[in-house]
Amino acid sequence: MKYWWVNQNQTYKHEVGGGYMWSPKTNSNGQRNQFYINMTLVMPGDVIYSFCDTYIKAIGIVVNKAVSSIKPNEFGNAGLNWNDDGWFVEVDFQELETPIKPANHMDLLLPTLPDKYSPLQANGNGNQVYLASVPITMSKVLNVLLSDQIEKIIDRAEFTVGHEDDQNVAEEKLLNRKDIPETEKHQLIKARRGQGLFRSRVGMIEKACRITGVSKKSYLRASHIKPWCKSTDLEKLDGNNGLMLSPHIDYLFDKGLISFSNDGVMLVSKNLDADILQLWNIKNVINLGRFNPDQSNYLEYHRNHVFLKN
């Protein structure tokens, strides 16, 4: 895991709100720029400090490597002199409940600033840079100043990034297998996406999203209880290893932010932002009805290995 600092004074609401970073590939005169080159060096799982209006306002976790992309239309007049050809990096940004102002802590930060390509001036003001590397000594001070805010964000994001990596590796291995026919491979791959035979089998057991009550199948996702990448071939297609969930509920369940007891009580992770349940009109304590014995076995796995208890 590496740490990076991004200055987003002009584009904060677009990039943090949209979950990405974007920069041109070169300066307007065509010269290479280390702060743009850095976009190609970030890796999934890296931490981003988002700096705007003299505050670190958000923390991001890199989701994917940089890809070529034209300048986002939503930037409008921001960066009129930037080249349109640029780098796009998907980032899971979380805004901080308590932003910090580095200028108020320069007694601690000043000794940690890099000699070259520093994101901060000695007085705490930001340098005219985009994406800068943060030395480990500097990141340690920033993480102490941010307290448990950054710990929660990193813990949650590490699970998300690692989970997606596991899924991709498992799918690649499946595609290379010689012991099963192509038709079965096709069904197993479709099951990862909640489609095909798996979706049909889940729909025979679960008639609606237990939390929202939505029953129209076109608005629901067939979500694995025991993650697809951890399941055997039989478990991947087992209807008892799935729930029909509304998309926002599927997101919380897949990320381990909620789970269920065998008798139907919704369990809420302490890592879930407190206002999300209210904003999404989800009651904090819901009894959803008992799950059958086979579902309960899968739910035990989810509670022990996916659900974020801390």
Buried (B, 14 or more C-beta within 10 A) or exposed (E): BBBBBBBBEBBBEBBBEBEBBBBBBBBEEEEEBBBBBBBEBBEBBBBBBBBBEBBBBBBBBBBBBBEEBEBBEEBEEBBEEBBEEBBBBBBBBBBBEEBBEBBEBBEBBBEBBBEEBBBBBEEBEBBEBBBBBBBEEBBEBBBEBBEEBBEBBBEBBEBBBEBBEBBEEBBEEBEEEEEEEEEBBEBBBBBBEBBBBBBEBBBEBBEBBBBBEBEEBEEBBBBBBBBBBBBEBEBBBBBBBBBBBBEBBBBBBBBBBBBBBBEEEBBBBEBBBEEBBEEBEBEEEBEBEEBEEEBBBBBBBBBEEBBBEE
